[in-house]
Structure formats: C-alpha cells, structure tokens
Amino acid sequence: MSRSASRTLALVILAAVLACAVSGGLGAWRFHHKNKQNPVVRLDEYVVMGWVGWDSSWYMRIAEEGYRYTPGEQSSVAFFPVYPLAIRAVEALGPDVYQAGVLVTLLCGPLAILLFLRWARCRVEEPLALQASLLLALYPFTFFLYGVMYSDALFLLLVVGAFLLLEKGHLGPAVLLGVVATAARPVAPAVVLGLLARRLEWKRERGERWTALDFLPVLSALGFILYMLYLDQRFGAPFAFVEAQAAWGQEQGWRSWLKLSWFKTVFSPDSNRETIVRLCVHAALTLGALALVWPTFKRLGWGYGVYCAVLVGIPTVSTKDFMGMGRYLISAFPLFLTLALLLREHPRVRQGLLAVGAVSLVFLSAAFALDHYIS
C-alpha cells in the first residue's frame, strides 16, 4: 500500500477522532452541568461520559454481571457476547468498565477503516480505494467507530478482516474471524453467505475448481450457533435474543414490513420535529443503501452483493420505523466502495458528501453526548 494513501487516511481518522472527542466532551459537559449540583470532573472523564449512553449500559451490565433474561422484558441477551468479553479483557488491565468499552472502540474503529483501505485496494486502484475509505471515515454515523461504547467498531474490524484474508487466499484465518464476527452481531446469514459466495467466486475468477474446503465459510456460523447453545443451556431459550427484541417495542409481521409505525409517527401532528427528522434521515439512508446493493452485485461481484443484500435487508425488514439503520449500514462496508465507483466521474458530489459527513460527525457526536437518541 502506498504510504501516502495510508498516511492521508490515518491523518483524516486522527482529525475525526479528535474532533468527535472534543465535540462529545463538550456535549457531555453541558449535559452534566444541567444539574448545577453535579460535581466537576476531569476533562478526560467528560470525553468518556460523552461516549457512554443508551445501549452502553447493557454492555456494562454484561461485562460486569453476565447475562440475564426475563421473558417479556428488556434483557441483556439481546446483545451478543464478543464485545462485552473484549470489554472485560481490557478492564482486567486496569481501566474501569466504561473506559474499557471506549478503549475497545477506539482501538477497533480506526483500525477497521485502515483495513478497509487495504481491502478496497485489492479490488480497485489506490486513488479510488482512498476515496472509498474517506467516504467511510467521514460517514455521519461513523462517530460510533471513534469511541462510542457500542459493538459496531469491533464487528466491522472482524468482518473487514475476514474478507481481506479471503481476498489474500487465507481461507482458514478468514473463517476463524467469521466465527468471531457471528458471535458479535445478529447478522450471521450475511457473514456466512457473503464469505461463502466470495470464496466460490474467488476460485472461479482464477479458473480453479471448487473443492470441499471451499465450503469452509459455512463454519463461520459457529459463533452464532455457540451463542444459541449457551442461551439454551443457561435459560432454556436458544432464541432468547430474538424474543428480547420484542420488549423494545419492535413490531412483528406485516406491520413491521409495511413500516406503519414510521408513517404514523412522521405524519402525526403530535410528533416533534426532532423525531420526524431523525426517522426521515434513517429512512433516506436505508433507501440509499438499498439502491447501492444491485450496483454492488454488478461492480464487486456476487460475494459482496450477497453480503450487503442480506446485511441491509435483515434490519430493513425487521425494523418498524428504520430507527438505527444509519448505524447498521456502517457494517455494509462494500457499499462505500460501490459509491466511490459511481462517483468516480462526479468529484464535486463526492466532495460535497465528504463535507456534509465531516460536519455531521461533529454535530452527531455532540448530540449523542447530550443524550439525544441518535441511532
């Protein structure tokens, strides 16, 4: 890899991390001092406070207390185990649980984007790979990779690493990372089918015959299966993580498929402007991602097309109002390369997206720290 490309991307990531940290820290300071009786804390503590919110408390409880499950109630089993285990490992080195969670994200997020550059360079020329990497690094919801105590950074690192190893011909290590990835997020079908389709496609591109070993990516499902076996052994409910989602108010069946809740909220005169804007942004990003799936099939092949189609399709179908999709789409990393390919002849559009993304990163970091529901 050219040092100039990797250096450029590293500098952009560093600037983004610092800008988001400052913005998040200021937001946390403002939120903390809404109650004038709250004590003053150290500057670094404001940054950690800014990156801890919403689902972070669930990861904290899993790391500290293990899993709990009560049918019909919100339960920690909805969150897969790899990220809490990583938090527990870092916590053993000295930081408290929240500092450990932020450190895991800070280590994994930037590294995942740098690995993305290496992966993209396997598919296209370096300037285009860098452009795709910048689109990912400055995507508005990428602030979740820069310190937020969520599992997205770790999952992205695992899945990009798996596909990169596959491109390099290292099937065994790719499958091992796939196993860990399916124990990190509930999107095992996307990982398994994507790795399998890409491996078979990779062999065909080289004029080689398929062998039994080429179907090893199926074993990537082991991480997902082992978590279900644990839930069955511990709680007698292998699909407890699915059942727990219902307690968050996720509708099931046709009401969810038709997004009736989205229409009801967006067009209700009682909904506030912030809620309407938030749901519309997530819906627009979802439609944009879906529009990029077919071009991904055409330009990057069936392996990456299948991966993106399933990874985007699962939450699109299951969510009642598109909420959270902006963050979930980070994991559909091939879409960023597809977007760069489509914008190759439209540099002004690409530059505009990068500018909007950079501003949005800082704005959303502050909003998250101020306890606004972002994703």
C-alpha positions as CSV (number, residue, x, y, z in Angstrom):
1,M,0.0,0.0,0.0
2,S,1.3,3.5,-0.8
3,R,2.4,5.3,2.2
4,S,0.8,8.5,1.0
5,A,-2.6,6.9,0.9
6,S,-2.4,5.2,4.3
7,R,-0.9,8.4,5.8
8,T,-3.6,10.6,4.4
9,L,-6.3,8.3,5.7
10,A,-4.6,8.0,9.1
11,L,-4.5,11.8,9.4
12,V,-8.2,12.1,8.5
13,I,-9.1,9.5,11.0
14,L,-7.0,11.2,13.7
15,A,-8.6,14.5,13.0
16,A,-12.1,12.9,13.0
17,V,-11.4,11.2,16.3
18,L,-10.1,14.4,17.9
19,A,-13.0,16.5,16.6
20,C,-15.6,14.0,17.7
21,A,-13.9,13.6,21.1
22,V,-13.9,17.4,21.7
23,S,-17.5,17.7,20.5
24,G,-18.6,14.8,22.6
25,G,-16.8,16.0,25.6
26,L,-18.3,19.5,25.3
27,G,-21.7,17.9,24.9
28,A,-21.2,15.7,28.0
29,W,-20.0,18.8,30.0
30,R,-23.2,20.6,29.0
31,F,-25.4,17.7,29.9
32,H,-23.6,17.0,33.1
33,H,-24.0,20.6,34.3
34,K,-27.7,20.9,33.5
35,N,-27.9,19.9,37.1
36,K,-25.8,22.5,38.9
37,Q,-25.3,20.2,41.9
38,N,-23.3,17.7,39.8
39,P,-19.6,17.9,40.7
40,V,-16.9,19.0,38.3
41,V,-14.9,16.1,36.8
42,R,-11.6,15.7,34.9
43,L,-11.6,16.7,31.2
44,D,-10.9,13.1,30.1
45,E,-13.9,11.9,32.1
46,Y,-16.1,14.2,30.1
47,V,-14.9,12.5,26.9
48,V,-15.7,9.1,28.3
49,M,-19.1,10.3,29.5
50,G,-19.8,11.6,26.0
51,W,-19.2,8.2,24.5
52,V,-21.3,6.3,27.0
53,G,-25.0,6.3,26.5
54,W,-28.2,4.3,25.7
55,D,-27.1,0.7,24.9
56,S,-23.7,1.2,26.6
57,S,-25.3,0.4,29.9
58,W,-26.3,-3.0,28.6
59,Y,-22.8,-3.8,27.6
60,M,-21.6,-2.6,31.0
61,R,-24.0,-5.0,32.8
62,I,-23.0,-7.9,30.7
63,A,-19.3,-7.3,31.2
64,E,-19.8,-6.8,35.0
65,E,-22.6,-9.3,35.8
66,G,-23.1,-11.6,32.9
67,Y,-26.3,-12.3,31.0
68,R,-29.8,-12.0,32.4
69,Y,-33.1,-13.0,30.7
70,T,-36.7,-12.4,31.8
71,P,-39.3,-13.3,29.2
72,G,-41.4,-10.3,28.1
73,E,-38.9,-7.8,29.5
74,Q,-35.9,-5.9,28.1
75,S,-33.0,-8.3,28.7
76,S,-29.2,-8.3,28.1
77,V,-29.4,-11.5,26.0
78,A,-30.3,-9.2,23.0
79,F,-26.7,-8.2,22.9
80,F,-24.1,-10.6,21.5
81,P,-21.1,-11.6,23.7
82,V,-17.9,-10.7,21.8
83,Y,-17.9,-7.0,22.6
84,P,-18.7,-7.5,26.3
85,L,-15.9,-10.1,26.5
86,A,-13.5,-7.7,24.9
87,I,-14.5,-5.0,27.5
88,R,-13.9,-7.5,30.3
89,A,-10.5,-8.3,29.0
90,V,-9.4,-4.7,28.8
91,E,-11.0,-3.9,32.2
92,A,-8.7,-6.6,33.7
93,L,-5.7,-4.4,32.7
94,G,-6.9,-1.6,35.0
95,P,-9.4,0.8,33.4
96,D,-13.0,0.8,34.7
97,V,-15.7,-0.8,32.6
98,Y,-16.7,2.4,30.8
99,Q,-13.1,3.4,30.0
100,A,-12.5,-0.2,28.8
101,G,-15.5,0.0,26.5
102,V,-14.4,3.3,25.0
103,L,-10.8,1.9,24.5
104,V,-12.0,-1.2,22.7
105,T,-13.9,1.0,20.2
106,L,-11.0,3.5,19.9
107,L,-8.7,0.6,19.0
108,C,-11.0,-1.2,16.7
109,G,-12.7,1.6,14.8
110,P,-9.7,3.4,13.2
111,L,-8.0,0.0,12.6
112,A,-11.1,-1.2,10.8
113,I,-11.1,1.8,8.5
114,L,-7.4,1.3,7.7
115,L,-8.1,-2.4,7.0
116,F,-10.9,-1.2,4.7
117,L,-8.3,0.7,2.6
118,R,-6.3,-2.5,2.3
119,W,-9.3,-4.4,1.3
120,A,-10.5,-1.8,-1.2
121,R,-7.1,-1.8,-2.8
122,C,-7.5,-5.5,-3.6
123,R,-10.5,-4.5,-5.7
124,V,-9.7,-1.2,-7.3
125,E,-6.8,1.2,-8.0
126,E,-5.4,3.0,-5.0
127,P,-6.8,6.5,-5.6
128,L,-10.3,5.1,-5.8
129,A,-9.7,2.9,-2.7
130,L,-8.7,6.0,-0.8
131,Q,-11.8,7.9,-1.9
132,A,-14.0,5.0,-0.7
133,S,-12.1,4.9,2.6
134,L,-12.7,8.7,3.1
135,L,-16.4,8.2,2.4
136,L,-16.4,5.6,5.2
137,A,-14.3,7.6,7.6
138,L,-16.5,10.7,7.2
139,Y,-19.9,8.9,7.0
140,P,-22.1,10.7,9.6
141,F,-22.7,7.7,11.8
142,T,-19.0,6.6,11.8
143,F,-18.7,8.5,15.0
144,F,-19.8,5.2,16.5
145,L,-16.3,3.9,15.5
146,Y,-14.5,6.7,17.2
147,G,-15.2,6.0,20.9
148,V,-18.8,5.2,21.5
149,M,-19.3,2.2,23.7
150,Y,-21.1,0.1,21.1
151,S,-20.1,-3.1,19.3
152,D,-20.1,-1.6,15.7
153,A,-16.3,-0.9,15.6
154,L,-15.3,-4.4,16.7
155,F,-17.8,-6.1,14.3
156,L,-16.5,-4.0,11.4
157,L,-12.9,-4.9,12.2
158,L,-13.7,-8.6,12.3
159,V,-15.8,-8.7,9.1
160,V,-13.4,-6.5,7.0
161,G,-10.5,-8.6,8.3
162,A,-12.3,-11.8,7.3
163,F,-13.0,-10.6,3.7
164,L,-9.4,-9.2,3.4
165,L,-8.0,-12.5,4.4
166,L,-10.3,-14.2,1.9
167,E,-9.0,-11.9,-0.9
168,K,-5.4,-12.8,0.1
169,G,-6.3,-16.6,-0.2
170,H,-6.1,-17.2,3.6
171,L,-9.3,-19.3,3.9
172,G,-8.7,-20.7,7.4
173,P,-8.0,-17.4,9.2
174,A,-10.9,-15.8,7.3
175,V,-13.3,-18.4,8.6
176,L,-12.0,-18.0,12.1
177,L,-12.6,-14.3,12.0
178,G,-16.0,-15.0,10.6
179,V,-16.8,-17.3,13.6
180,V,-16.0,-14.4,16.0
181,A,-18.0,-12.0,13.9
182,T,-21.1,-14.0,14.0
183,A,-20.8,-14.0,17.8
184,A,-20.6,-10.3,17.8
185,R,-23.7,-9.2,16.0
186,P,-27.0,-11.0,15.0
187,V,-26.3,-10.9,11.2
188,A,-24.8,-14.4,10.8
189,P,-26.6,-15.1,7.5
190,A,-24.9,-12.1,5.9
191,V,-21.4,-13.1,7.1
192,V,-21.8,-16.8,6.2
193,L,-23.4,-16.3,2.8
194,G,-21.1,-13.5,1.9
195,L,-17.9,-15.3,2.7
196,L,-19.1,-18.5,1.0
197,A,-20.2,-16.7,-2.2
198,R,-17.0,-14.7,-2.3
199,R,-14.8,-17.8,-1.8
200,L,-16.5,-19.7,-4.6
201,E,-16.4,-16.6,-6.9
202,W,-12.7,-16.1,-6.0
203,K,-11.8,-19.6,-7.1
204,R,-13.8,-19.3,-10.3
205,E,-12.0,-16.0,-11.2
206,R,-8.8,-17.9,-11.1
207,G,-10.0,-20.8,-13.2
208,E,-9.8,-23.2,-10.3
209,R,-12.2,-26.0,-9.4
210,W,-14.2,-25.9,-6.3
211,T,-13.3,-28.4,-3.6
212,A,-14.8,-29.4,-0.2
213,L,-12.5,-26.9,1.5
214,D,-14.1,-24.0,-0.4
215,F,-17.3,-24.6,1.6
216,L,-15.5,-23.9,4.9
217,P,-17.1,-20.4,5.3
218,V,-20.3,-22.3,6.3
219,L,-18.5,-22.9,9.6
220,S,-18.5,-19.1,10.2
221,A,-22.0,-19.7,11.7
222,L,-20.4,-21.5,14.7
223,G,-20.1,-18.2,16.6
224,F,-23.9,-17.7,16.2
225,I,-24.7,-21.3,17.0
226,L,-22.5,-21.4,20.1
227,Y,-24.3,-18.3,21.5
228,M,-27.7,-20.0,20.9
229,L,-26.4,-23.2,22.6
230,Y,-25.3,-21.0,25.6
231,L,-28.8,-19.4,25.8
232,D,-30.4,-22.8,25.6
233,Q,-28.2,-24.2,28.3
234,R,-28.5,-21.2,30.6
235,F,-32.1,-20.1,30.1
236,G,-33.7,-22.9,28.1
237,A,-34.4,-20.4,25.2
238,P,-32.0,-20.6,22.3
239,F,-33.7,-17.7,20.6
240,A,-34.0,-15.5,23.6
241,F,-32.1,-12.7,21.8
242,V,-35.0,-12.6,19.3
243,E,-37.7,-12.7,21.9
244,A,-36.0,-9.9,23.9
245,Q,-36.2,-7.6,21.0
246,A,-40.0,-7.5,21.2
247,A,-39.6,-5.8,24.6
248,W,-38.1,-2.8,22.9
249,G,-41.4,-2.3,21.1
250,Q,-40.3,-3.8,17.8
251,E,-43.5,-4.8,15.9
252,Q,-43.6,-8.2,14.1
253,G,-45.0,-9.4,10.8
254,W,-46.7,-7.3,8.2
255,R,-47.0,-4.1,10.4
256,S,-43.2,-4.0,10.6
257,W,-42.8,-4.9,6.9
258,L,-45.1,-2.0,5.8
259,K,-43.5,0.4,8.3
260,L,-46.8,1.5,9.6
261,S,-45.2,2.9,12.7
262,W,-42.9,5.1,10.6
263,F,-45.8,6.6,8.7
264,K,-47.9,7.1,11.8
265,T,-45.0,8.9,13.6
266,V,-43.8,11.0,10.7
267,F,-47.3,12.2,9.7
268,S,-48.7,12.6,13.1
269,P,-49.3,16.3,14.2
270,D,-48.2,15.3,17.7
271,S,-44.7,14.3,16.7
272,N,-41.9,16.8,17.4
273,R,-39.6,18.0,14.7
274,E,-36.5,16.2,16.0
275,T,-38.3,12.8,15.9
276,I,-39.5,13.4,12.4
277,V,-36.1,14.5,11.1
278,R,-34.4,11.5,12.8
279,L,-36.7,8.9,11.3
280,C,-36.6,10.5,7.8
281,V,-32.8,10.6,7.8
282,H,-32.6,6.9,8.7
283,A,-35.2,6.0,6.1
284,A,-33.4,8.0,3.4
285,L,-30.1,6.3,4.3
286,T,-31.8,2.9,4.1
287,L,-33.2,3.6,0.7
288,G,-29.8,4.9,-0.5
289,A,-28.2,1.7,0.7
290,L,-30.8,-0.5,-0.9
291,A,-30.2,1.4,-4.2
292,L,-26.5,0.6,-4.0
293,V,-27.0,-3.2,-3.5
294,W,-27.5,-4.0,-7.2
295,P,-24.6,-1.9,-8.4
296,T,-22.5,-3.8,-5.8
297,F,-23.5,-7.1,-7.4
298,K,-22.5,-5.7,-10.8
299,R,-19.3,-4.0,-9.8
300,L,-17.9,-6.0,-6.9
301,G,-19.4,-9.4,-7.6
302,W,-21.9,-11.8,-6.0
303,G,-20.0,-12.4,-2.8
304,Y,-20.1,-8.7,-1.7
305,G,-23.6,-8.3,-3.3
306,V,-25.0,-11.1,-1.2
307,Y,-23.3,-9.9,1.9
308,C,-24.7,-6.4,1.5
309,A,-28.2,-7.5,0.4
310,V,-28.6,-9.7,3.5
311,L,-26.9,-7.3,5.9
312,V,-29.1,-4.4,4.8
313,G,-32.2,-6.5,4.2
314,I,-32.4,-8.1,7.6
315,P,-32.8,-4.9,9.6
316,T,-34.7,-3.1,6.9
317,V,-37.4,-5.8,7.1
318,S,-37.3,-6.2,10.8
319,T,-37.3,-2.6,12.0
320,K,-40.7,-0.9,12.5
321,D,-39.5,2.6,11.6
322,F,-35.9,2.4,10.2
323,M,-34.5,3.6,13.5
324,G,-30.9,2.6,13.9
325,M,-30.3,1.9,10.2
326,G,-27.8,4.7,9.9
327,R,-25.5,2.9,12.3
328,Y,-26.2,-0.6,11.0
329,L,-25.2,0.5,7.5
330,I,-21.6,1.1,8.6
331,S,-21.1,-2.7,8.5
332,A,-22.2,-2.9,4.9
333,F,-18.7,-1.7,4.0
334,P,-18.7,-2.7,0.3
335,L,-21.4,-0.1,-0.4
336,F,-18.8,2.6,0.3
337,L,-16.6,1.3,-2.4
338,T,-19.6,1.0,-4.8
339,L,-20.5,4.6,-4.0
340,A,-16.9,5.7,-4.8
341,L,-17.1,3.8,-8.1
342,L,-20.3,5.5,-9.0
343,L,-18.9,9.0,-8.1
344,R,-15.7,8.5,-10.0
345,E,-16.8,11.0,-12.6
346,H,-18.5,13.3,-10.2
347,P,-15.8,14.6,-7.8
348,R,-17.9,17.6,-6.7
349,V,-20.7,15.4,-5.5
350,R,-18.1,13.2,-3.6
351,Q,-16.5,16.3,-2.1
352,G,-19.9,17.6,-1.0
353,L,-20.7,14.3,0.7
354,L,-17.4,14.4,2.5
355,A,-18.0,17.9,3.7
356,V,-21.5,17.1,4.9
357,G,-20.3,14.0,6.5
358,A,-17.5,15.8,8.4
359,V,-19.9,18.4,9.8
360,S,-22.4,15.7,10.7
361,L,-19.8,13.7,12.6
362,V,-19.1,16.6,14.9
363,F,-22.8,17.5,15.3
364,L,-24.0,14.0,16.0
365,S,-21.2,13.4,18.5
366,A,-22.4,16.4,20.5
367,A,-26.0,15.3,20.2
368,F,-25.2,11.8,21.4
369,A,-23.3,13.2,24.4
370,L,-26.3,15.4,25.1
371,D,-28.3,12.2,25.4
372,H,-30.3,12.6,22.2
373,Y,-31.5,9.4,20.7
374,I,-29.3,9.2,17.5
375,S,-29.3,5.5,16.5
